[in-house]
Amino acid sequence: MRSQDETLTAARTAAAVRLSEVSLTYGPRSRWSRAEPVEALRGIGADIGAGEFVTIVGPSGCGKSTLLRLVAGFAFPTGGQIAVAGEPVTAPGPDRGVVFQQPRLFPWLNVRRNVEFGLRMAGVSAPVRRSRAAELLDLVGLGDVAGRRPYELSGGMQQRAAIARALAPDPAILLMDEPFAALDALTRERLQEEIRRIWQATGKTVLFVTHSVDEAVYLGTRLLVMSRRPGRIVLDQPSVLPHALDPHTHPEFPAVRETVAAAVRRAASSDPEVT
């Protein structure tokens, strides 16, 4: 019988997301513009395995969120290719759920109907939608406020509802773009614990963009650091910390944190060598 580690290793041999020399250059918005092209990303390559929780950190403007948008299919690279489950990304799809920095809930719908919205657009029957929404709202701890409107909830509760909405179509991949950045420190810490628990319960592949080194180290089974523009991967390091009972108290936490923080400092202040 396989051990848990062997099972995880076998599951991750096939890439859930493959980034093949991905580059992006923004050109002038019109032929009359004199603006110079802007190279946002250059030659990014990585294979992300199923079930990994990959955190992406780097200096402001390095292209972290841009990379996430490319994986989501909201924009397209000018060089290289992105594939999900072996298929090139040509558009958004239900295999990728997205959680933004702001919850972006529909204020005219209650929490349950916000969670159901994507399923409704996909033609899922009302009984199935209700059952799925109830399951997810219980998962994120909002089962008792399903009938409330978003403006009746705290910021943290709204973001939990947004996570439930992203999970509703049962995507294989969850893309999270600084989802806790606008929250107070206590709420942010609670939601870090919450998303870690959800990841452990669902086995989703997660790509999580953050500006916080501590958050990246606490959550990530794999840590990517990007250079300043044009964004490149300058550190790609696996981590065992998220499997610990409490990553913050793990004896390796300070060393991993310093490795990532040092890579971010180098990326912000110079033209670092790729590691």
Disulfide bonds with the S-S distance in Angstrom:
none
